[in-house]
Amino acid sequence: MGQAKEVLLEVKNLVTEFKTESETVKAVNNISFTLNRGETIGIVGESGSGKSVTSLSVMKLIPNPPGRISSGEIIYHSRNNGAVDLVKASSKEMREYRGNEIAMIFQEPMTSLNPVYTCGDQVMEAIMLHQKVTKKEARAKTLELFKKVQLPRPEDILDTYPHQISGGQKQRVMIAMAMSCNPSILIADEPTTALDVTVQKTILDLMLELQRDNDMGIMFITHDLGVIAELADKVVVMYKGKIVEQGSVYDIFSNPQHPYTKGLLACRPPLNKRLHFLPTVNNFMELNEAGEIIEKTQSIQEVLKSAVVTKEERDAQHKELYERTKILELSNIKTYFPINKSMFGRAKDFVKAVDDISFDVYEGETLGLVGESGCGKTTLGRTILRLIEPTSGIIKFRGQDITNLNSTDMRNLRKDIQIIFQDPYSSLNPRITIGDAIMEPMIVHGILANNAERKARVMELLKRVNMTEQQFYRYPHEFSGGQRQRICIARALALQPKFIICDESVSALDVSVQAQVLNLLNELKKEFKFTYIFISHDLSVVKFMSDRMVVMNKGKVEEMGDADEICNNPQTDYTRKLINSIPKGQLEDIKASIDKKKIYMAEA
């Protein structure tokens, strides 16, 4: 274990800045940390904190202009060349280190993989570039790597294009590519953000195993402290380009010193208690007019205690809720997609995306739909709206059978049933202002007498989702992910619907922004008397939002019932697997992870 203290990377007083027309922004502002061999350092913070810019600075991938490393040192202890300051390294020298000694897994594998080359060819290219081997040898090594990262059918995936495999599989291809040259340092930038919790757990275990086998250092970047608890030895917490706190993973979780760290730790939905609201960073700190942090003296325990819902409160709410009218009734819904068509166009087989599902939803209820990617939850949500036509079954909305409504009647009904999609950026037209985007459905459905009245309504809605009237005239690209999701919520509210389907509407958001959006959805539900179906792969988020929960697996209902009951006492192996895969960030789990890693590294 003496080897574990060998220094691999020293970042000293690093400043990375970007020039805009009006100012120079220091995205990374005078930060310092050290990474040792066999060690994982977790860098956490919200979007805009500077964590990804830090990783791109180490790789010398900052686009210049507008960005540049203006000062500081990045000392890399190369296995061939000794201590090298990467800030001063030439482009040719960086090409030797990049991919070979320092590898990176990017956040979005679909945009990192070339769509016109097979997965195998892209990994083989990296191997042939750095290791000077034949194509046949590179293919054999790629196949071995695909097996190591536990890709199903590795021989087939060698010749498969990126669009033909799932998100989790694409991420494994990226890991295989990063590991192809046995790097000394692996930089992982949000590699599990959009993955199911079960796939995420497999990826984290895989990274630990690869670290042990290669004795490498890992820089793991995420906004989720729960994930860091499972993997990291040390934690660096960043806020607005600066490091506000760093220390061992156990010290950070057991005794956080900075109010921002306390906020990040508190805003993840807990599985072991029911809360009225999720704490946010604002519960622990605020900024004064000079932009300086003012700490609020509340502890995490005090904030959580004030938010807890008692069993008596919940029982009383549910007694009243389930005496109400049913707003939605699904009977034996099936949605099948044909595959393997014959030469005459007849389907030989079907993908049974939704396979004989029945349940009711009561007025004012939030029903959670949870399961892994491919379980059919999104298809079910779209089938309810008839954006996808059901193969068979009956959909009743407010007592009316809508299964076979014609397109005109269905269009009129859609003002009462709205959907908030997963990706707010692709849901908004980049060419029109957000004010016009919110107003557009009101014009289509003839809501209010004229555009002046509609504009006034939009201004009210923007304020209601914590945005300003001035933002009416801005375009979608001018907003953060969390702000764009608020715009989509405002657009859904514009028609004053009775029923809203939220389809993975917070899955790509920072945990702190996610907490704000979830709290907002609950506030709006109380104010406007909505009914929700809340779809997510994240069981802890679904549990926080839902009265009842439906667990889906392979198109079928695996388990259905009270959300708290399912989390506290799951009845099926599949639900237990989902719950066990959630990174909980509890101190006993962190101790277990530290002990597990010590044993792992000792075996190496």
N, C-alpha and C positions, 0 to 999 in steps of 0.2 A: 504493500500500500504506500510505500515511500514515494513511488513514482507519481502518485496522484497529485503531489504538490508541485510538480514541474510546471512552470509558468508557460502558457501558450500564447496569451494575448494580453497586452497592457494598453488600455485606452487612457491617455493622459490629457486632461484639459481640452478636450475636443470641442471645436466650434464649427458647425456647418450652417451656412446661411444661404438664403434665397433672395434675389433682388426682384422686387416688383416695381411698377412704374412710380409708386409713391413712397416706398420704404424698403429697407432691408430687414428681412425676418430671420431671426436666429432660431432655426428649427431644432438645432441641438446646441445647447448653451453651456459650455465649460463643464463637461462631464468626464468622470474618471472611474474606471473599474478594471478588475483583473479577472481573467479566465484561466484556470489551471487544467492540466491534462486529466481526463477522467471525471471532470466536473461539469455540472449543468448550472448555468446562470439564467434565471428567469427575468426578463425585462418586461414590466407591466405598466399599463397606463391606458387612458382613453385615446380615441382617434385624435391626432393632432398633438400628442404628448411628445413626439420625437423618436419613438422606439423603432419604427421602421426606417427612418432616416439614419438612425445610428447603425443599423445593420447594413444599409446601402453604403454608408461611409466606410465601413470596414471592408466591403467588397470593392470600393472605389467605383460605384455605379451611380453616383450623383450626376444628373444631367447638367452640363456646364456649357453655356448658360441655361437656366438662370441661377443654378446652385453652385456652391463650391465649399470645400473645406478651407476655412480661412485661417485656422490656427489649431495647434495641438499635435499630438503624436499618436500613432496607432502602431505599436511595436509588436510585430509578429515573430515568434521564435520558430523559424522554418526548420524542417528536418534536414534540409540540404544546405541552406545558406546562413544559418544562425539567426541572430536578431536583425530584423529588417523593419525600417519605418515605412509602412505602406503609404503614408501621406506623400512621401518623396519618391515612391516607386514609379517607374515609367509604365506606359501602357503595355509594352512588351513583357516586362517583368510581372505585371499583374495577370497577364494571360497565362503565365506559368503557374501562378498560385491559385487563380480562380478555377474552381471545378476539380483541381488536382489536389491541393492541400487545404483550401478553404472552399467548402461547398455550401450551397444555399437552397432551401426549399421555400418557394414563394407561396404567398397566401392563396392565390387563385390558380389552381393547376390548369384549368381550361385555357387561360390566356398565356400560360407559361409553356404549354406544349404546342408544337407546330401542327396545325390541323391537316397539312398535306403529307406528312410523314407518319409511318407506323410508329407505335410506341417502342417497338424493338429497335428500329433504325435510329431513333433519337438517343437512346441509351448507348447503342453501339458507337455512335458518332463521338460521344465524350470519351469512351474507352480508347478508341483508335487514335484520337487526337493526343491524349496524354500518355498512353502506354505503348505506342508503336507496336501493336499486334496486328495479325491478319484479321480479315473480316470474319472468317470462320471461328477464330479464337474469341473475337469480340462477341459473336452471337452466342457462343457457348457460355461465356461469362455473364452475358445479359440474362440468359435463361436461368442460370444459377442464382442471380440477384432477384429475379422475379419470384423464384421459389422461396428465397430467403425472406422477402417482404410479404409472403403468404398471399400472392395473387392467385385467384382460382384459374384453372386452365392456363398455366403460364405459357405453354407452347402456342396456344391460340392467340394470346394477347400480344405475343411478339409481332404478329402480323395484323394486329387490330389497330384501327385509327382512334385517336382520343375521343371523338364524339360517340364511339360505339361502346364505351364503358362508363361505369358510374363515377360519381365524384370521389368516393372513397378509393376506388381502384385507380383513378387518375393520380390521386395523392400518393399512392403506393409506387406508381411508376416514377413520380418525381423523387421519392425517397430512394428508389433503386438507382436513379440517375445520379443523385447527390452522393450515394455511397460507392459508386462504381470505381472510384480511384482511391478508396480508403483514406478519406481526408483526415487531417488532424483536428480540424474545426468544422462543425456542422452548424450553420445558422438556419433556424426554422422560424419563418415569419408567419405567425397565425396559421400553422398548418392544419389545425383541426376545427377552425371556427364554424364552418358550415356543415360539419359532418355529424351524423347520428352519434349519440353518446356511446353506443356499443362499438361503432367503427373507431371513434375517438380513442376509446380505451385500448383497442387493439393496436392503433398507431403509436400511442404512448408507450405501451409495453414493448413494441418493436424497436422504438428509438432507444430505449434502455438496454435492450439486448444488443443492438448494433454498437452502442457506446461501450458496452463491456467487451465485446469481441475485438474492437479496434482501439480501445483506450483513448477515445477522442473527447474533446471538449465540445459541449453543446451550448449555443446561445439560443434560448427559446423565447420568442416574442409573442405575447398574448395580452388581451385585456381581461382575461378570466383568471382570477387568483386561485380558483378551485383546481384548474388544470395545473397551475404552477406547483400547488401543494403535492401533487402526485409525482412530480418529475424533478423539481429543482433542488439544488443544494444551497444556492444563494439567490436572493431576490434583489433586483434593482427596481425601485418605483419611480417612474418619470411623470412629470406634470409640466406642460408648457415648455418643453425643451430642457428642463433641469431635472437632476436627480434629487428627489425630496427625501428619500430614505433608502438605505440598503443594509443588508445583513443576512444572517442565516435564515433559511426558510422557517425554522421553528421559532426563532426570535420574532420575525415579522408577524407570524400568525398568532403567537401567544401574547405578544406585547407590542402592538403597533404604536409608533410614536407620533407619526404625522397624521393630521386630520384627514388628508386625502386618502391615505392608506386605509384608515378606519372606514371611510365611505365605500371604498372598493370592496372591502371585506364584508360589509353589511348588506350590500344591495343585491346579492345573489339570493333568489328565492329559496327559503329553507324547506326541507322535506319533513322535518320533525315537528313543525308548528304551523298554525294557520294565522295569517296576518291580515289586518285591515288594509295596510299599505306597505309597500316596500321602501325601506330607508334608501336615501340617495346621498350623494356626496354633499349636497346642500344641508343635510341634517347635521353635518360635522364641521363645515367650514363655509365662509362666505368671503367675497372679495370687496375691499373698500374702493373708494374712488380712484386711488392710485394703483389699483390692481394687486395690492398686497393681500395675502391670505390672513384672515382673522379666524382663529379657532373657536368653535363652540365647545363648551365644556362637557357636553353629554358623552357618556360612554356608549359603546355598541349595545351593551346589555340594557341600558336605560331606554334607548331608542326602540329596541326590539320589544321590550316589556310594554311600552305604551301602544304598540301596534298589534299585540296578540289578540286574537278572537277566542273567546271562551267557548267550550262545548255547548253551554246553555244558550249562548247567543246564536250559535250556528244552528242548533236544533230548532229554535224559535223561528229563525229565518226560513228554514227548509219546510217547516210545518205550514207556514203561510204561502211559500212558493208553490208547493206541490198540491195546493188546493185551487190553483189558478187554471185557466183554460190552456189546452195544448195549442201551440202556435204552428208546430210542424209535426207531421206524422209520416214516417217512412215505413213502407211495408215491402219486404222481400226485394230490395233494390239490387239489381245486377247490372254491372257495366262491363261488357266484354269487348276486347279489341281483337279483330281477326288477324291471324298470322299464317304464313305458309299457304298462300292461295294457290289453287290449281290453275291450269291453263285457261279454264273457263271462268276464272274470277271467284270461285267459291272457296271459302276459308276451310282449310283442313284442320286448323287448330285455333285456339283463342287464348289470349292473356286475360285471365279473370281478375281484372283490377279491383272490382267491387263484386263480392260474391255472396248474395243473399243476406243483405243487412236490413235490420228493422230496429227502429227506436223512435221515441217521441221527444219533443223539446217543449218545455212549458214557457209561457210568457214571462219574461224577466230573468230567465235562467241563462247561465253560461255553461254550455256543454263542451267539454274538452275532447278533441280527437287526437290521440297520440300513437306513435309507432315509428318504425324506421323508414327510411326512404324506400319507396316501392311497395309499401303496405297498402296503398289505395286511399289514404286519407284525403289527399288533394283531389283525386279523381272523384271521390264521394262529394266533396264540397262543391265542385263544378257541376256534378250531376244534379245536385239539389237546385242549383240555379239554371239548370238546363243549358249551360255552356257546353256540356257534353251530354248527348242524349242517352238515357238509360236503355239497356237492352230489354229489361222487363222490371215489373214492380210498380208501386203506386207512391207518388209524392203528393201529400196534402198540405196546403198552406192556409192557415186560418179556416180549416174545414172544407176548402175548395180543392178538388182534384186538379192539379196543374200538370200532370204527367203528359197530357196530350194537347195542351193549350196551343193555339196557333201563334205565329210569331208576333202579330200585332198585340194580342192579349198578353203574351209573355213579356213583351217590351213594356207595356203599361204596368205590369206587376213588378218589374225590376226596380221601380223607384222605392218599393217597400222592402226589397231584399237586395242588400249591397254586399260587395266583397272588397276587402283590403288585401292586395296581393303581397307576395313575399318580397319582391324586388321593387322598391318605390321608384328607382331610376328608370327602369324599363316601362313602368306604368304611367309615366308622365311624358308628354310630348316635349322634346327639347326645344322646339321652335316657338312655343307659346308660353306666356308668363304664367306663373302659378295662380294668379288671380283669375285669368281666363280659363285655366284648366279646371278650377273649382266651379266656375260659373257655367261651363259648357253643359254638364248634365241638367242644370236647371233650365237652360234654354231648350234643350231637347224635349224635356218633359213639361214645358210650359209653366214652370213654377214662378210665381209672382208676375206682376203686370208688365214690367219693362226692365231694361238692363240697369237703370239707376237703382231700382229697388233691389235687384239681384246683387249689384256691387256692394250695397250697404249690408246685405246679408253675409256676403263673403268676408267683409271686414270684421263682422261680429264673430264669424267662425274662426278666422285667423287668430283673433284675440283669445277665443275659447281654447285653442290648441297651443297657447303660449307662444304665439308669433306676433309680429307687429303689422300694422296697416301698411307701412312703407314697403313691406316685402311683397305686397300685391303685384308690383311691377317687375319683380325679378324673375330670372329663368331658373329651371331646375338645377343646372350645373353650379349655380352660386350657393347651394346649400349643402350641409352635411347629410349623411345617411339618416340620422335621427330626425333632422328637420324635414327631409323629404317624406319620411314616414308620417309625420304630423300633417303634412300637406295632403297626403292620400287619405288620412282620417277625416280631415276637413271636407275633402271632396265627397267622401261617403256620407258625411252628415248633411251635405247640402240638400239632399232630397228628403230629409226627415224620415229615414227608413224605420221600419219596425224591427228588422232582423238583419244582423251583419255577420258575415262569415270572415273571420280573420285567418288568412292562410299563411302560416309561417311569418307573420308580420313583424316579428322582432328578432328573428333568428340571426340576422347579419349585423345586429347592433351591439355596441359596447354594453357591458353589463350595467353600467351606471345610466346610460341613455335608455337601455331596455327597461330598467326599473321606472324611469320617468314616463315612458310610453305606456307601460302596463298600468301604472297608477292613473294616468290620464284616461285610458279606456274604461277603467272601473268608475271613475268620477262621471264620465259621460253617460255610462250605463244608468247610473242612479238618476242623473239629471233628465235624460231623455227617455227613460224607461225602455231601453233596448233589450233585445235578446241576442246572445252571441252563440255561434259555434266557433270555438277557438282551436285551430289546427297547429300542431307543433311536433317536432321530434324530441323536444326537451321536456321530459316528464315533470321536472321541478317547476317550470314555467306554467305548464298546463294545470298542475295541482294548485298553484297560487291563484290562477284565474277562475277555476271551474267549480261548479256545484257538483255536477256528476262528470264522470270521465268514461270514455270508450277507448279501450286499448285495441288497436287493429294490427293484424299480422297476416300478410299474404291475402288481402282482400276480405278477410273474415273478422268478426268480432272475437277477440281473444278473451276479453273480460270487460264488464260494464258495471258501474255502480257509483256510490259516493266517492268523490275524489280522495278524501282523507282515508277512508276505509281501504281503498286500493293501495295507497302508498304505505299504510301501516300494516296491512295484512294481505299482500298479493296472493291470489289463488292459483296462478299458473306460473310455470317455469319461465315463460317468455317475459312476463311482467317483472318477475324477480330479476331476470338478467338486465332488463332496462334500468331498474332501480339501482342495482349493484354497480352499473357502469357509470353512474353519475358521480363526478368528482365532488366530494362534499366539503373538503377543506377542514375537516375536524382534526384536532390536535393528535388524537389517537391514530388517525389515518396517516398523518405526517410522520409520526414516530415509526409506524409500521413500514412506510416507504423508505425512511432513512435506514432502518435495520435491513430491509430487503436489499437495498442498494449496496450496503457494506458487504453483505454476503455475496452478492452478485460480482462485485469488483474483486473480492478476495479469490473467487473461483477463476478469474480471468487469467 
